[in-house]
């Protein structure tokens, strides 16, 4: 429907008035019987009617011009406009409406003859409640109850949600004859308003403190979080050099970061200048937990580095210690040797064992010690440890061990767990030179995610907690921060190695648990160890059989051992000891060389004694698997000072395999060889 509809409707109204005057003229003629011409005639025409007709024609022309002007104005409006009659039906629309209707499902011109609310509900997809409100508003205008009605409503479209403003005004001449409806698209305005309100609400409802300062340092805005923080700390929450920081930000136009300490909390303040308004926005973030995690990460990385260092030197160092112990054993075996030589050999063996203990502690700290995890009844471990502690601790130290009757089992290595308790007990003894009390308590606990996040290496779940508490001298915060670092000690140089607590830390890490410590100078120290509960029933720990106590089998005359080790000194002394025990030894320095020796002797080898870590791209484990392709029943003894494969090795060995950790006594090596030979021979 185009703009001519508006003109046509106005002309029909004017010509209707002209027709009414014509009817009045006929009534007058009939009433006075033609005498009106004689009375009012001028030049043969009735004066009254001639004058009226002229005025009416002038009025028609004026109405036509006014209608065209109104039509032009309405068509020039960018907003869609529709004219409603007294029944609320659309009788005309402007060009903007026509253009919009071109995209209607029903096509242009579909609005004329329909009620506005039908167009609003069907073509514009307004909601039912919005359509009902629009109908009520239009009805109030049509009956003259209100002079104007406005309403905003949303409509769905392919582009998303659109917003419109409905403006309804009466169309009247004495009485209301209809209404003018203007349909204004306010989507952009509404979107901007929503964004503005959202942006304005963001700092207000932000969980972080947000403030704004003027150029002179006056606080001009603060959100709820900042208000709560101010109330909590009495206003002392801002950096001390606030004014200087504000001036620097406004002068440079760059932001700035500062930190403040509020009790145990640390706040990071971000200053961002708004130069045009000479205002600095300031937002705070609680970084306490973040800083704690960073400190834990740095400590963990430092400990891991030391652990890697320990693992790196352990292999070569243990090889050398094995050579030392082997030669000392050979000297000790010479009964005819002078006493001074035998005494020196004994001292060499003793010192080598102490050195080996230090390496084991380093490996335990670095989580590179061999361990065998089992389901343990912790009560048995505590009872056996308590017996040992009462013997080794001073008489003036009371030992008390407590646990509930329904204590769950734990998954742990029995020997390592005893070592943890002994190391903590010795540390407590040194902290109580004048006596005191040592309490070891076990209980079942459940650790939440929040609690786990507060501890280095912590995790959520069900655990058994071992608490070791002493009444000793305690530690200062500086000492407490370094207590698990290897070689850190507050004792005299000749009183400790500084590896006791480092070893405890490493063992707990290797078990997948963790250790916490609390201490206060003059108030004692408390260690808490967290171990994973074991779902399986307990496995009683039996005393290990002493191989040397078993009957010694006669060495077969043709027993041949393939010795594979990349350390020449170690190969040499082991060859001498094995040949002295009656074995024939075939030696190789690598896996590929060992295979050549095997093939050269047609596989006539009775036992493989191989180091796990060797050059040539073939480990001892791989070599054993390769040789068993030819001889499946071949017994194997694997040795190592340290390798990555060593961890968990004992749990994955086959029935014909054994593992011997370097450095080892020569007697133990000979016992393991005899046992391996017995299993193969069925004796």
Order of alpha helices (4+ residues) and beta strands (2+ residues): alpha-alpha-beta-beta-alpha-beta-beta-alpha-alpha-alpha-beta-beta-beta-alpha-beta-beta-alpha-alpha-beta-beta-beta-alpha-alpha-beta-alpha-beta-beta-alpha-beta-alpha-beta-alpha-alpha-beta-beta-beta-alpha-beta-alpha-beta-alpha-beta-alpha-beta-alpha
